[in-house]
Amino acid sequence: MIEPVAAILIGAGQRGSEVYGEYALQHPEQVRFLAVAELDAERRQRFAAQHSISPEDQFESWKPLLARDQYGQAALVCTQDQQHTAPTLAALRAGYDVLLEKPMATTPDECRQLVDVAEETGRQLHICHVLRFTKHFSKMREIIQSGELGEVINISHRENVSWWHMAHSFVRGNWRQKEASAPMILAKCCHDLDILIWLMGQNCEQLSSVGNLLHYRPQNAPPGAPKYCLEGCPAAETCPYYAPFIYVELLPLWRSYAETAKGVSRLAAQAQERAPGLVNALSNLAPTLRGISEYRGWPISVVAQDPTPENLMDALREGPYGRCVYHCDNDVVDHQVVNMQFEGGASVTLTMHGHAHVEGRFTRIQGSRAELQATFGYGGSWIEVNEHRSDRRIHYDTSADNASGHGGGDDRLMDAFLKSLREGGSGKFDNSSHLSTARQSLESHLMAFAAEEARLEEKVVRMSEFREAGL
Ligand SMILES: NC(=O)c1ccc[n+]([C@@H]2O[C@H](COP(=O)([O-])OP(=O)(O)OC[C@H]3O[C@@H](n4cnc5c(N)ncnc54)[C@H](O)[C@@H]3O)[C@@H](O)[C@H]2O)c1
């Protein structure tokens, strides 16, 4: 019998509550939350009720929580991007080992400070780079390391953010403004930059970047479009961004899911379009369908705390997610390309954009002995290797083997974090591990800052100079 790791949660929002809180409810033998800090009273109380946290252990903010005697070993910091550094530094100094959401911080100096304090205090500080934990990217790394591809010459990696996810998070939502959150290349792609370093087992030597905000601007609004979709928009029947279509009908989500899902789940997701009543009725016979017919998760859980169709419509009338995508106060890019050369000489491109029909990450790796193509989607994932000499085609199904988000990466990240705490991991740099320590994450974050500088100043950045500039 193992004792659950005692933990505190800072920020009981979508990630804190729906991912890590849910993990604790599903795995009470692994982790137990003893205290919570959350500004929003409704979220705080709901989390406290779910985890049986008594009133004296509920806090409006992280400061009074961390001023108390240490509750346990672990602190999970799940506040918004610009609110990561202060609570994490305080938690490390208070003796906690920390799991910190990405991006670790939004400036190079703050990232470095986090690394320094983690190493000074000897506490573990891991960043939630969930992709490392997926079966998909783990298999890809294994294939590269086995030598099956020969020498890696070129990688082309695409982060295809779907048009509706872009609208939700980066036009209407929390990550729409660079100054209030982070540049999109950091917010969305620190994961991808991290994965590229992890796959290659090498750092980037130099990079350049182009991109801008092309589409989600007032001049592209349909004629006569009001500020909110529900104010009688003349394009309600034709505009893909019409908010009730995205959030109440929820069809774009199910289409993205169906594209890569298999079996009954795929059929049920497809049937949501023509016969949602049938899926609902069948879910009594096949409980796995309930995940679709009674879906209450992201992105609708962000729009309304209790996302019934009525509550969603209310929230869309005047709330941020009901705004016309062409009349928002967004300024982050909707497409960006980063060209990189890695230390061993391989060339790598990362293309990120917010206009994909179906969400997913596509990777193509050209090796001297074989080529790898890979698709990582909402419903499933696969990798295909084509050998040059034999013309043999090897197919790997890399779909998640658990039901958690990010292709199963969310739960496996928590498993690994808790295991590392139990085993007293040092939190020191160790590139063989799936867990990303603060020092490892620093590199992908510096690449994102460098890419943003390269884009804005139209220049090539040498990473050695960029790293040294902040020392
Ligand atoms: N690892 C991933 O793949 C992944 C995916 C999505 C989001 N994220 C990151 O996770 C973080 C959280 O995202 P989210 O969508 O859950 O955000 P959210 O806005 O839903 O949750 C953040 C919560 O922090 C609370 N908060 C703010 N100030 C606080 C304070 N002083 N003390 C205590 N609580 C405070 C807010 O009230 C809010 O409920 C972000 O940095 C985001 O970029 C990571």
The ligand as an SDF file (V2000), in Angstrom:
LIG
                    3D

 44 48  0  0  0  0  0  0  0  0999 V2000
    0.1180   21.7850  -20.3110 N   0  0  0  0  0  0  0  0  0  0  0  0
   -0.7570   22.0930  -21.2470 C   0  0  0  0  0  0  0  0  0  0  0  0
   -0.8390   21.4500  -22.2590 O   0  0  0  0  0  0  0  0  0  0  0  0
   -1.6930   23.2550  -21.0440 C   0  0  0  0  0  0  0  0  0  0  0  0
   -2.9110   23.2990  -21.7170 C   0  0  0  0  0  0  0  0  0  0  0  0
   -3.7490   24.3970  -21.4970 C   0  0  0  0  0  0  0  0  0  0  0  0
   -3.3340   25.4200  -20.6580 C   0  0  0  0  0  0  0  0  0  0  0  0
   -2.1190   25.3600  -20.0370 N   0  0  0  0  0  0  0  0  0  0  0  0
   -1.6420   26.4180  -19.1270 C   0  0  0  0  0  0  0  0  0  0  0  0
   -2.2150   26.1810  -17.8380 O   0  0  0  0  0  0  0  0  0  0  0  0
   -2.3640   27.4430  -17.1440 C   0  0  0  0  0  0  0  0  0  0  0  0
   -3.7870   27.5410  -16.6220 C   0  0  0  0  0  0  0  0  0  0  0  0
   -4.6840   27.5420  -17.7090 O   0  0  0  0  0  0  0  0  0  0  0  0
   -6.2550   27.4040  -17.4640 P   0  0  0  0  0  0  0  0  0  0  0  0
   -6.8880   27.2810  -18.7880 O   0  0  0  0  0  0  0  0  0  0  0  0
   -6.5050   26.3930  -16.4210 O   0  0  0  0  0  0  0  0  0  0  0  0
   -6.5680   28.8570  -16.8740 O   0  0  0  0  0  0  0  0  0  0  0  0
   -7.8010   29.3140  -15.9990 P   0  0  0  0  0  0  0  0  0  0  0  0
   -7.9340   30.7740  -16.2200 O   0  0  0  0  0  0  0  0  0  0  0  0
   -8.9690   28.4350  -16.2640 O   0  0  0  0  0  0  0  0  0  0  0  0
   -7.2970   29.0290  -14.5100 O   0  0  0  0  0  0  0  0  0  0  0  0
   -6.3940   29.8400  -13.8200 C   0  0  0  0  0  0  0  0  0  0  0  0
   -6.9710   30.0440  -12.4320 C   0  0  0  0  0  0  0  0  0  0  0  0
   -6.0300   30.7190  -11.5990 O   0  0  0  0  0  0  0  0  0  0  0  0
   -6.7960   31.5020  -10.6910 C   0  0  0  0  0  0  0  0  0  0  0  0
   -5.9460   32.5260  -10.0390 N   0  0  0  0  0  0  0  0  0  0  0  0
   -5.5560   33.7210  -10.5410 C   0  0  0  0  0  0  0  0  0  0  0  0
   -4.8060   34.3800   -9.6400 N   0  0  0  0  0  0  0  0  0  0  0  0
   -4.7120   33.5790   -8.5520 C   0  0  0  0  0  0  0  0  0  0  0  0
   -4.0840   33.7220   -7.2850 C   0  0  0  0  0  0  0  0  0  0  0  0
   -3.4080   34.8460   -6.9460 N   0  0  0  0  0  0  0  0  0  0  0  0
   -4.1700   32.7140   -6.3920 N   0  0  0  0  0  0  0  0  0  0  0  0
   -4.8710   31.5930   -6.6980 C   0  0  0  0  0  0  0  0  0  0  0  0
   -5.5180   31.4180   -7.8880 N   0  0  0  0  0  0  0  0  0  0  0  0
   -5.4330   32.4010   -8.7990 C   0  0  0  0  0  0  0  0  0  0  0  0
   -7.8880   32.0850  -11.5690 C   0  0  0  0  0  0  0  0  0  0  0  0
   -8.9810   32.5790  -10.8180 O   0  0  0  0  0  0  0  0  0  0  0  0
   -8.2430   30.8990  -12.4430 C   0  0  0  0  0  0  0  0  0  0  0  0
   -9.3390   30.1590  -11.9510 O   0  0  0  0  0  0  0  0  0  0  0  0
   -2.0190   28.5260  -18.1610 C   0  0  0  0  0  0  0  0  0  0  0  0
   -0.7310   29.0000  -17.9240 O   0  0  0  0  0  0  0  0  0  0  0  0
   -2.1030   27.8120  -19.5030 C   0  0  0  0  0  0  0  0  0  0  0  0
   -1.2850   28.3720  -20.4890 O   0  0  0  0  0  0  0  0  0  0  0  0
   -1.3220   24.2830  -20.2050 C   0  0  0  0  0  0  0  0  0  0  0  0
  1  2  1  0
  2  3  2  0
  2  4  1  0
  4  5  1  0
  4 44  2  0
  5  6  2  0
  6  7  1  0
  7  8  2  0
  8  9  1  0
  8 44  1  0
  9 10  1  0
  9 42  1  0
 10 11  1  0
 11 12  1  0
 11 40  1  0
 12 13  1  0
 13 14  1  0
 14 15  2  0
 14 16  1  0
 14 17  1  0
 17 18  1  0
 18 19  2  0
 18 20  1  0
 18 21  1  0
 21 22  1  0
 22 23  1  0
 23 24  1  0
 23 38  1  0
 24 25  1  0
 25 26  1  0
 25 36  1  0
 26 27  1  0
 26 35  1  0
 27 28  2  0
 28 29  1  0
 29 30  1  0
 29 35  2  0
 30 31  1  0
 30 32  2  0
 32 33  1  0
 33 34  2  0
 34 35  1  0
 36 37  1  0
 36 38  1  0
 38 39  1  0
 40 41  1  0
 40 42  1  0
 42 43  1  0
M  CHG  2   8   1  16  -1
M  END
$$$$
